[in-house]
Amino acid sequence: MHSTPLEEIHRRIKNLQSAMAENGLDAALIVQRVDLFYFSGTGQDAHLFVPVEGLPLLLVRKSFERAVQDSPLEHVVAVKSLSGLKKSIERKYSGPLKRLGMELDVLPVNNYMVYSKLFPNAGIKDVSSLIRETRMVKSEHELQLIRQAALMNDALFSAVGEILKEGMSEIEFAGLLEAQYRKNGHQGFVRVRSFNSEVFYGHIMSGANLAIPSCSVGPTGGPGLNPTMPQGAGSKIIKRHEPVQIDYVGVVGGYMVDQARTFFIGEPPEKFLKIHATALAMQEALISQGRAGTKAEKLYDIAMHIAAEARLTEGFMGYPQPVPFIGHGIGLELDELPVIGRKSPHVLKEGMVIALEPKFILPGEGLAGIENSFVVTEKGLDKLTNFDDAVHVLQ
């Protein structure tokens, strides 16, 4: 049985074709691995040719045998070269090819030049926004996998109390916790679309390390172990009475949830509990307001208002450079649409999955806050990651 049902693939293709027709594209040639999987069901080395009308053509370089096993598509052919790819497309597609869509947000310039020479009569246009918008709303098939990823995270956070000990380093704790992920089937790789963005499971940081700025596109980052990977767990020793935040991404069948929880060994300072309470109040306000039809920027404005009312704007969503968002879409990639941020153009639709992460940086001391993943409904946001939102105190 294919991992993605044929009717699911057909629905996705038709949605993309409708968007292509509205934007005057004759066809799309999809090469990025996540997009390829979404529209074909395989992650093998291949191209997917999608005409504006009719059935798509999956052209596989390696491994053809596995691609046939993976993909339910009707038309799958083996190609050994780009010239062979062009010939296969020409045999299948007889219509004009004047405007060819490709994923120009991720396609390297050298590759773009090769495809431009391969299809000299077709102006190559950017189809990435249409693809990302098609992927925004999740089907029930996708939501089932995302719910399983949430259960994976429930199991991970439940194991923290048995693993986290005073005196261990952040990286040692991370390795022991990540072993739980692997034991439960985590694929290990967290896909991020943005150029030069990398994530290894997520971030584990403690104490002042939680407030160290980094190259991470999120509000936190941590020092990492060295300048070549300057984010996430470092060599710092975990101490009593300081926050330890686990901000990790569960993945099942390629689909993700993003979730963060804070633990203390010994009683936490009162200020962390008070700020955490503000983060929970902010989350509840966004849950009730996050109905289908709501502008994404409205949720950001609500969050900023609550932070201002609590006199916590400094350090909210990062320090010294706060990020201009409170949440983001999530699915096969960590940074999907919609963006829940300042001047966001997106409107919430039923079936979107978003991660909300109200977080407050306390320079030199740490962080207070929360992150959970939700699905948008007509009544508001339905919480998917259900491990207790409280600050967790270990003795």
N, C-alpha and C positions, 0 to 999 in steps of 0.2 A: 504494500500500500504506500502511495506517495505521501510525503509529509504534509504537502499542501494540496487540498482537493482541487480537481479540475474546475469545478464551478466557482471556487474562490479565485483562482487564477483568471478565469474568464471575466469575472466581475471587475477585477482590478484593471485588466487590459481595456475593457470597455470604458471605464471611468477615465483612464488616461487618453484613450482615443477621442472621447468627447472634448476633453480639454485641448488636445492637439488640434481638433477641427476648429474650435473657437479661436485658436491662435494662428491659424493658417499654416500648420505644419503638414507636410506630406507623409512623413514617417519619423520614427525615432530609432536611434541605434544605442542601446543601453549596454554599458560595459562595467560600471562600478559594481562591485560584488554584492553589496546589500540590495541595491536596486534590482540587480539581475535576479537575486533570490526571490525578492518580493514579487516580481512579475513572471518568473519562470519556475520557481521551486527548487532551483539548484544553485550551488555556489561554486561550481566547477569553472575552469577557464573557458569562457564563452562570451559570445555577443548575442543580444536579443534584438532582432529587427521587428519593429512594430509599425505596420502601415496604418494610416489614419482610418482605413476600413479593411476588414478581413482579419484572418488569423495571423498570429505572429510566427516568426521563424527563429528557432534557437540554433545557433551555429557554434559548435563545440570544438575547441582545439584539444583540451585535455581535462578530464578523462571522459571520453564519449560514453563508455559503458556506464560509468557512475551517473552521468547526466541523464541518461535514459532511465535509470532506476529512480532518480530523484524527481524528475520533472514529468508532470502529467500532460504536457503540451503535445499536440498532434503532429507537429512538424519539427523534427529534430534531425540535424544533419551534421556530419563530421567535416571539419575543414582543417587544412594543414597550414594555410597561409592567408594573409590578408587579401591577396589576389583571388584565392579560392573563395574567400568570404564574399567578395564583390560578385563573382560569377554566380554563386549560390543565390544571392539576393536578386540578381538580374533575372535568373531563371524563374524565381518565385514571384517577383513583383514586376509588373509590366507598366505600371502607371508612371506619371512624371515624378521626378525626384529633384525638386527645385529648392525645397526647404527641409533640411534634415536636422532633427533635434538630437543633441548630445548633452551630456552632463558636464557643462563647462565650469561648474563650481568645483569639480574635483578632477577633471581631465587635465593631465600635464600638457604644457604647451607643445612639447615635442610630439606627443601622441596626436594632438590636434592637427599639427602640420601634416602628419602622415595621413590622417583621415581626409584632410582637405585635398591632398593629391590623389587619394584613392577615389574620391567622389568630386571631381573638379567642377561638375555642372550643378552641384548641390550646395547652396549656401548653408553652412552649418550654424544653427541657432541654438541658444541655450534652452534646454528642456528641463533643467534641474528643478526650477520652482514648480512646474506643473507636476513633476514626479513627487516632490516633497509634499505638495498640497494633496495629491491623491492619497498619499500614505498617512495623512493626518488622522483620518477617522478609521478606527479599528473595527473589524468585523467580530462576530462572536467567536469565530475560529481563533483570531488573534487574542481576544480577551481571555479565552480559556488558557492560553499559554502564559499570558501575563499574570493571571491569577495563580498559576503554578509557580511562577517566579516569586510571587509574594509569599507563598508558603515556604519556598526555599529560604527566603530571608527571615521568616518567622523562626525557622529551625536554627539559622545562624545566630540570631540575637539571643535565642534561648540558651545557646551554648556559652555565651560570654561569661556568665557567672562561674563556670567550672574552669575557665581558661585564664582569665585576667588575674594577674597577681602583682602585688607591689614589688618593685625591683626588677621586673623584666623590661626589656627595651621595647619600643614601639614596633620595631621590625620583627622581633621575636613573637610578639603578640599577634602581629599581622599574619605571619607564616602559619602559626597554629590555628588561627581562625579561618584562614583561607583553605586549610586542609579539610575543614568541615564542608566548605563549599564544594571542593573537588569530590569529596566522598559522596555528596548528594547530586553530582552530575553537572556542576557548573562548567561551562565551556572554557573558562579562564580568560577569554578575550572580550573586552568591552569595546564595542565599536563606537567611534566618534567621527562625525562627518567633517567637522571644521578642520581646515588645513593646519598641520603641525600640532594638533591636539592629541594627547595620549592619556589613557587611563588604564591602570592595572588594578582591577577589581574595584577600586575606589580609594578613599583616604582613611587612614587611621592616624590620629594626632592626639597629643595630650598637652595639658597645661599651656604654657606660653607658645608652644609650637603651633597651636590652633590659630594664633594671631599673626603668624609669619606670612607676609605676602608672597605670592608666587605667580608663575606664568599661567596657572590654571584659569580657565574662563569662568569659573564659579566664584562664590564669595570667599571660599577658603582654599588652602592649597597645602600648607605645611612645607617643611624644608626638603623632604626627600633624603636620600642617602648621599647624593653627590650632584654636582652641577649638570651632569648629563641627564638626570631624571629628577629635576628640582621640585618635586611635589610628593605628597603622601608620607608614609611612615619614615621616620629617621632613626637614629641610634639613641635618642634621648631615653633615659630611664623613667618609667612611669612611677609617680609618687602618690602618696595619700592626699586626699582633700583637694585634688585638682581634676578638672574635667578630662575625660577620655571620650572623644567622639569617634564613632564608627559610622562612616558615610560610604555605604557599599551598595553595589549594583548586582542584584540577583538576575540570572539569565537562564531561561528554559526555552529550548527550541529556537534560540536566537533572540527571543523577546525579553525585555528587561523591566525591572522596577528599580527605582532609586529611593533610598531610605537612609535616614540618619537618626541615631539615638546617642544619648549622652549617659555615661557611667561615671561614678565616683567610687574610689576605695576609701571608705570613711565618709563622714558627714560632709556635704557640700557647703560652701559659704552661702549665706542667705541671699546675697545679691544674685547669684546664679539661679536660684530657685525663683526669684521674683521676675527676672528677665525671661526665664523659661516659661513662666505663666503668661507673660505678654505674648510670646511666640505662639503658645497654644490658643490664646484668645484671637490672635490674628488668623491662625489657621481656621478656627471655627467660623469667623466672619467670612472668609474666602469660600469655605465649603457651602455656606448658605447662599452666597451671591453667585457662585460659579455655575449658573444654569445655562443650558443651551440658549443661544441668542445673545448672551452677554458679551460685550467687547472685552477682549483680553486686557487692554490697558486699564479698564475699570478696576480689575482686581489689584493691579499694581498700585493704582491711586488709593484704594482702600488700605492697602498695607502701609503705604507711606504715611497716610493720615494717622493710623493707629500708632506707628512708630513715633510720630511727632507728638501725639497726645501723651505718650508715655515718656517723652523727652529722651528718646533713645535713637535719634536719627544718626548721630555720630557713631560710626561702627556698624550701622545696619547694612547688611548685605556686602560687607567687606570693609577693610581698612588698610591703607589710607585711600585706596581706589575702589569704592563700592561699585558693584555691577548694577546696570540699570534694568534689572528684572527680579521678579520674585519666584518665577517658575518657568518650566520649559516642557515641551512635548517629549515623549519617550516611547520607544517601541523597539525596532530593530537597531536603532542608534540612540545614543544617550542625549543627543542634541537635536531632537526632531522639532517640528512645528506642532503647535503654535508656541510663540514666545509670549510669556506672561510678563510684559515689561512696558517700559515707558514708550509711548507712541507706537505700540504694537498695532499692526494693521489687521490682526486676526480677530475673528468672532468665534466664540465657543460653539461647537457642534456636538450633538449627542454622539458618543462613541470615541471622542478624543480622549487620550490618556496623557495626563500631565503630572509632573512632579513639582510640588510646592515646597520651598525651603526657606522659611523665615529664620534668619540667623543673625545674631548680634555679636560682633567682635569686641572683645575687651582687651585692648593692647597691653601686652606684657603679662596677661593673666589667662586668656583663653577665649572661649566662645560659649554662648548659650543659644539654643535653638533646636529646630526639629526639621525633618524632611519626610514626606510621605508621597506616595503615588496614588492618583485618583482617576476615575473615569467620569467624564461629563455626562450628566443625565438632564432630563427636563426639569427635575426638582432641585438640582444642585450637584455637588461633587460627591461621588460614592467612593469611600476610602477602600483601597485595595490592600495596603500594607498595615496589618492590624496588630503587630506587636505593641505592647503598652507604650503610650506616648510619654509617660512620666520620666523624670530623671531617676536613674536606677542606682541605688546605693548598695555597694558590696562591703562587707566587713572584713 
